[in-house]
């Protein structure tokens, strides 16, 4: 197993044999088990941009039908850039996190204005696009332009952490910057595309968050987490991880809030309600409040809460505030 250290200067001392073994095992597995996904059959940067934004915080099976529908409605970057924001949001629904749709359109408009309609092919240039972070920049550079770059999403982080650093619970052994450095360190020369896709597939289908199928994993022999869990050999991997997660949650006094009482839930309800209005009809706030929240009484605190949510939606470009009330842009 690899020796590991995390310090202010950050260096992981990984055994070359472990890295090579992981490369061979994972790439061989991917060649046989890779998922059939439509964004893997194209190197169109626009289609890959759309897929990556959709896949943020949304499961693949929900994205698949919407990916095709979105590209049918807006087949080119220019089509998306010039469409009405209301139409973009309408096509996006019900993926959730509607701000992503507005951000995606803003990216298209910025590419038209600053890059002559061509999505950049380097990470540095991609990061100049408002709304694109390091993961999405790396994904576009790798999957659209076949650049030999590393990138780290939730699945990649989990797999790399478990294989090279060990269990991520109760405490992760590396932060985001360190995980990216680790990903760059173990990137196989000339195989970035398949390696990054393989890591994502492994995290989604075998090395999942709560119930990893360690018995089916090709990385068993080189996985630090698997070695750590061998001390709990009487219990399935999923049981071990759930217990470790409970320890972590207790340590941080973690408390979850029901989704139906979160501001994100009410943001979605507002957008859905405004979509039912004929253009350009508005809805006054005193009408809006009771329709999205059953216990909305119109008190000063209720009004302040609603104004805060509405102003946030307005800043994100999801709605427009007028003298008469609010409506879709």
PyMOL commands that set and color helices and strands:
alter all, ss='L'
color gray80, all
select helices_A, chain A and resi 16-33+38-40+45-54+60-73+77-82+85-92+99-114+123-126+134-143+154-165+176-185+192-205+214-216+220-222+224-232+237-251+259-261+263-275+285-292+300-315
alter helices_A, ss='H'
color red, helices_A
select strands_A, chain A and resi 3-5+11-13+320-321+326-327
alter strands_A, ss='S'
color yellow, strands_A
deselect
rebuild
show_as cartoon
